[in-house]
Amino acid sequence: MFTWHHGFWIYFLTRHHPMVWNFLLGSMLPDYIYIIAVAVMLLHGQLSWIDLLHLDPAKMMSLLPMYPWVVKIDLLGHSVVVWGIVFITVLLVQMKGARAFVIGWGTHLLIDSLTHAAYANYLLYPLSLFSVHSPVSYFESQYFAREFNWVNRMLMSLAVLYLLYEWLKRKNKR
């Protein structure tokens, strides 16, 4: 799923929770490295601002071999092992704000395991290169990307309409 979709769905599900922004920021954490990578690629002239309009995961994947540090950070950010260690630490230390952030991060890993086919994440990295290959992908056409994105966008549109309805209802109460 695209990074901002992770943020949208966790926002929708936790919008009434006092730590909603912690959930949201955590849900996009594993992909922040790509924002940094794109900035570096822009600075090095490997991407132009116009390229950003058509930048898709396949194009991104083709550029990543030039930046092994991005790949390493991506592997760590998408690892259930790393997430589990952080989650247990946050539970033991009793950091409430961090708990929501780490739970948001966990939702990212769960959704990615359901929406990544050929380019599945190595969930047990660095212990193993085990991955779960979903029958559906958000960007690989041979794995129903068009259909997945159609359904996801439709559901997001309905969710936005519901958020608008909720907002108007609240506004009219005042």
C-alpha positions in Angstrom: 0.0 0.0 0.0 1.3 3.5 -0.7 2.7 5.2 2.3 0.0 7.9 2.7 -2.6 5.2 2.4 -1.2 3.6 5.6 -1.5 7.0 7.3 -5.0 7.5 6.0 -6.4 4.2 7.2 -4.8 4.4 10.7 -6.1 7.9 11.0 -9.6 6.8 10.0 -9.5 3.9 12.6 -7.9 5.9 15.5 -9.2 9.5 14.8 -11.1 9.6 18.2 -8.1 8.3 20.2 -6.0 11.0 22.0 -2.8 9.6 20.4 -4.1 9.6 16.8 -1.1 11.4 15.5 1.3 9.0 17.2 -0.5 6.1 15.5 -0.4 7.9 12.1 3.3 8.8 12.2 4.1 5.3 13.3 2.0 3.7 10.5 4.2 5.4 7.9 7.6 4.9 9.7 9.1 2.1 7.6 8.7 4.2 4.4 10.2 7.4 5.6 13.5 6.3 4.3 12.1 6.6 0.8 11.4 10.3 1.3 15.1 10.7 2.3 16.2 8.6 -0.7 14.1 10.6 -3.1 15.6 13.8 -1.8 19.1 12.4 -2.3 18.2 11.2 -5.8 16.9 14.7 -6.6 20.1 16.3 -5.3 22.2 13.9 -7.4 20.2 14.5 -10.5 19.0 10.9 -10.8 15.4 12.1 -10.5 13.8 15.4 -11.6 10.9 17.2 -10.1 8.8 16.1 -13.1 9.8 12.4 -12.5 8.1 12.7 -9.1 4.7 12.9 -10.8 5.2 9.4 -12.3 7.4 7.8 -9.7 6.1 4.4 -8.9 7.5 1.6 -6.7 9.0 -0.3 -9.7 11.0 2.8 -10.7 12.0 3.3 -7.1 13.2 -0.3 -6.9 15.3 0.1 -10.0 17.2 3.0 -8.3 17.7 1.4 -4.9 20.8 -0.7 -5.8 22.7 2.6 -6.0 21.8 3.2 -2.3 22.5 0.0 -0.2 22.0 2.0 3.0 18.4 2.7 2.0 17.8 -1.0 1.4 19.3 -1.9 4.8 17.2 0.7 6.6 14.1 -0.5 4.7 14.8 -4.1 5.7 15.2 -3.1 9.4 12.0 -0.9 9.3 9.9 -3.7 7.8 11.2 -6.4 10.1 8.8 -7.9 12.6 11.9 -8.9 14.7 13.0 -5.3 15.0 9.5 -4.1 15.6 9.0 -6.8 18.2 12.1 -5.8 20.1 11.0 -2.1 20.1 7.4 -3.1 21.0 8.5 -5.2 24.0 10.9 -2.4 25.1 8.1 0.2 24.9 5.8 -2.0 26.9 8.5 -2.6 29.6 9.5 1.1 29.9 5.8 2.2 29.9 6.1 4.9 27.3 2.4 5.7 26.4 3.0 7.9 23.4 5.6 5.6 22.0 3.1 2.7 22.4 0.7 4.2 19.9 3.6 5.0 17.5 4.9 1.4 17.7 1.4 0.0 17.2 0.9 2.2 14.2 4.3 0.8 12.9 3.0 -2.7 13.4 -0.2 -2.0 11.3 2.1 -1.0 8.5 3.9 -4.4 8.7 0.6 -6.2 8.8 -0.9 -4.4 5.8 2.4 -4.8 3.8 2.3 -8.5 4.4 -1.2 -8.5 2.8 -0.4 -6.3 -0.1 3.2 -7.2 -1.3 3.5 -10.1 -3.7 6.8 -10.6 -5.6 8.4 -7.7 -3.7 7.4 -9.0 -0.2 9.2 -7.8 2.8 11.7 -10.0 4.8 9.7 -10.1 8.0 12.3 -11.9 10.1 15.3 -9.9 8.9 18.1 -10.0 10.1 17.5 -13.5 11.4 16.1 -14.9 8.2 15.0 -13.8 4.7 11.5 -15.3 5.3 8.8 -13.4 3.6 5.1 -13.7 3.0 4.1 -13.4 -0.6 0.6 -12.1 -0.8 -1.6 -13.1 -3.8 -2.4 -9.3 -4.1 -0.1 -6.4 -4.7 -0.8 -2.7 -4.7 1.7 -2.0 -7.5 2.4 -5.2 -9.5 -0.2 -5.6 -12.3 0.2 -9.4 -12.5 -1.0 -9.5 -8.8 -4.2 -7.6 -9.3 -2.8 -4.2 -8.5 -5.4 -2.4 -10.7 -8.3 -4.2 -8.9 -6.7 -3.7 -5.4 -6.2 0.0 -6.0 -9.7 0.4 -7.4 -11.2 -1.2 -4.3 -8.9 0.7 -2.0 -9.7 4.0 -3.6 -13.4 3.3 -3.5 -13.2 2.5 0.2 -11.1 5.5 0.9 -13.6 7.7 -1.0 -16.4 6.3 1.2 -14.3 6.9 4.3 -13.7 10.5 3.2 -17.4 11.0 2.7 -18.0 9.6 6.1 -15.4 11.9 7.7 -17.0 14.8 5.9 -20.4 13.7 7.2 -19.0 13.4 10.7 -17.4 16.9 10.5 -20.6 18.5 9.2 -22.7 16.8 11.9 -20.3 18.2 14.6 -20.3 21.6 13.0 -24.1 21.8 12.9 -24.2 20.8 16.6 -22.3 23.9 17.6 
